[in-house]
Amino acid sequence: MASTSTGSSTGYTADRVTQDIREIDCAEAESKPGIAGLPNELLCNIFHFLDSPKPSSSSKLHDEPSFEITLADNADLKSTSCVSKLWRQATIPMLFKHARFIISDPRGQQRPILNKQIWPFLEFVQKKKLRDVITTFALQIQDRQVANKIGSDYRLYHFSSFWHKLFEIINPVELLIVAPAATLGVLTDCYVMLEDAWSFDCPCQYLRLKRQPDPVSSVTEKKSEERPYISEIESPPKPPEVEDRTGLQPWEYRRATSSAVFDIRPWTAMLLNEGSFVRAYATYEFWQRQAPSILHDLVGSADPDHESFITPTIRDLEYIGIFPMSRHITPFTENLPRLDRLYMQIVPRNEILQNKDKMVQVEQEDLWMERNSCYAAVMRELFSSPPTGNFQYLEVFESGDAADRDAWLMAVEYVKRAGRGWKIAGDGVFVKDTSVVQTADTENGDSHNSTLSVN
């Protein structure tokens, strides 16, 4: 009875006990810091779990080109950055690590000047001090007649000032350009044949340039330097030069002697994906069609006035196209730049051969015949005795078409017969033992080309 009386006088009922427990829990919760109170370092570590690889991964760059290559599958990190200023600040290094800039098709409106369009982006980069944050940069241009100066006259080095201005502000280790062939041509100072462009189905192409990151000491020194304001950046030494091409044939056009985008950094690797050639096979005498391409201007020719734009620092080259004609590949093999590794993929990874709309009036036999001719052109140079031109320096040749087992097994047998120091290192990969080649040449006294060929 005494205990009951005491309980009644103090009013400790079940409801009161529950309320006290809730108050204690609330007090403890208030004494513990929430996520908003966490240190910036810990927040950054948490947000890193929301980070994802850039959309334009190497594997996707080997597929048929699309303007959607830079679209991310999710935007969790971007949504997180909108919660608060603190979270925004913590996510900036991840948000802009892989930056992109898109130029849409004006569709009949007044065509904007590229330098003016990118100006706000460059100002933002400087204001937020993102120069050392941006590691990769994607420039996507849907405009087929992009301009950098007022007026429609053709100009050599038309975009030289644009590239110099851009790389004064950012310093990426990887540059990806997604653009139609004609636009890619003016951006790289390459001439693109457009007479037969109507017969090809390729809305855009990829050009990717990569280099090694700057040494740590170099980065530290650059951080200590005060970057010039945009308006203080001087123009490059080569201003645009107007050229009147009236009445001239394409082979009579004056050619640029250099390409600013290739010279702007010591790039070490290059990828060019020219997309599909399939639709041209439906036209009369398809083998004579000239694809809209920068490839031939990039590699140059034997003419001393037509030197390659591919700088000596680039030792790794990847070429992707969907059933290019042998006429298109042969000049590339004949003027191959000095490389250590060459990757080549000319068979599609998608289902284009099952697409009835894309295969209208196209004979599949023609596609495979040209495929064989393209590889034959490469093999002749690769296994020549001794190797011709810059093929003698090539250390790795990789085919992205090893999934075609019949063709790959035939290539394996050919390599075994031809020898010349090449060995199979994996599916689609040939590796050369240079010591074996040098020894064989010395013993045999080879001084002429082999008559071996691939049919």
URWOFEN-V636062 format. One record per backbone hydrogen bond with DSSP energy under -0.5 kcal/mol. CO is the residue of the C=O (numbers start at 1). NH is the residue of the N-H. If there is no record, write none. Layout:
# URWOFEN-V636062
co: (CO:CO)
nh: (NH:NH)
This chain:
# URWOFEN-V636062
co: (1:2:3:4:5:6:7:7:11:13:14:15:16:17:18:19:20:21:22:23:24:25:26:27:28:29:34:35:39:40:41:42:43:44:46:47:47:48:55:57:58:59:60:66:67:68:75:76:77:78:79:80:84:85:86:87:88:91:91:92:94:97:97:97:99:101:102:103:103:106:112:113:114:115:116:118:119:120:121:122:123:124:125:126:130:130:131:133:135:135:136:137:137:138:138:139:139:140:140:141:143:147:154:155:156:157:159:160:161:162:163:164:165:165:166:166:173:174:175:176:176:177:177:178:179:180:181:182:183:184:185:185:194:196:197:200:205:206:207:208:209:210:210:215:216:217:218:219:220:221:222:225:229:229:230:237:240:241:243:245:249:249:250:259:259:260:265:268:268:269:270:271:272:272:273:275:277:277:278:279:280:283:285:286:289:291:294:295:296:298:298:303:306:309:311:313:315:315:316:317:318:319:320:321:322:325:325:326:327:329:330:331:333:337:340:340:341:342:343:344:345:346:351:352:354:355:357:359:361:362:363:363:364:365:366:367:368:369:370:371:372:373:374:375:376:377:378:379:381:381:384:388:389:390:390:391:395:396:397:398:399:401:403:404:405:406:407:408:409:410:411:412:413:414:415:418:419:421:423:423:426:428:428:429:429:430:431:432:433:433:434:435:436:437:438:439:440:441:441:453)
nh: (5:6:7:8:9:10:11:12:13:17:18:19:20:21:22:23:24:25:26:27:28:29:30:31:32:32:37:38:43:44:45:46:47:48:49:50:51:51:57:61:62:62:63:69:70:71:79:80:81:82:82:83:88:89:90:91:92:94:95:96:97:99:135:136:138:140:104:142:143:109:147:117:118:119:120:122:123:124:125:126:127:128:130:129:133:134:171:135:173:174:99:139:176:101:140:141:178:103:142:180:146:114:243:158:241:160:163:164:165:166:167:168:168:169:169:170:211:137:209:139:178:179:207:141:205:184:185:186:187:188:189:190:197:199:200:202:179:273:177:271:175:268:269:219:220:221:222:223:224:225:225:227:232:233:233:239:242:156:245:248:252:253:253:262:263:264:267:315:316:210:318:208:274:320:206:322:280:281:281:282:283:286:288:289:291:293:298:299:300:309:310:306:301:311:314:315:340:341:270:343:272:345:274:323:277:328:329:330:331:333:334:335:336:339:395:396:317:398:319:400:321:323:354:355:356:359:360:362:363:364:366:367:368:369:370:371:372:373:374:375:376:377:378:379:380:381:382:383:384:388:386:391:392:393:394:394:432:342:430:344:402:404:405:408:409:410:411:412:413:414:415:416:417:418:419:420:422:433:425:431:429:399:430:425:426:397:423:434:436:437:438:439:440:441:442:443:444:445:446:455)
